Amino acid sequence: MTPTFQLSLDTVHSSYLYHII
């Protein structure tokens, strides 16, 4: 797993969290 992919996944997770709030 590449760090870049991990970062991208984290960004997506944050986006979803903000959407829920």
CORWOKA-V317977 format. One record per backbone hydrogen bond with DSSP energy under -1.0 kcal/mol. CO is the residue of the C=O (numbers start at 1). NH is the residue of the N-H. If there is no record, write none. Layout:
BEGIN
co nh
CO NH
CO NH
END
This chain:
BEGIN
co nh
2 6
3 7
4 8
5 9
6 10
7 11
8 12
9 13
10 14
11 15
12 16
13 17
14 18
15 19
16 20
17 21
END
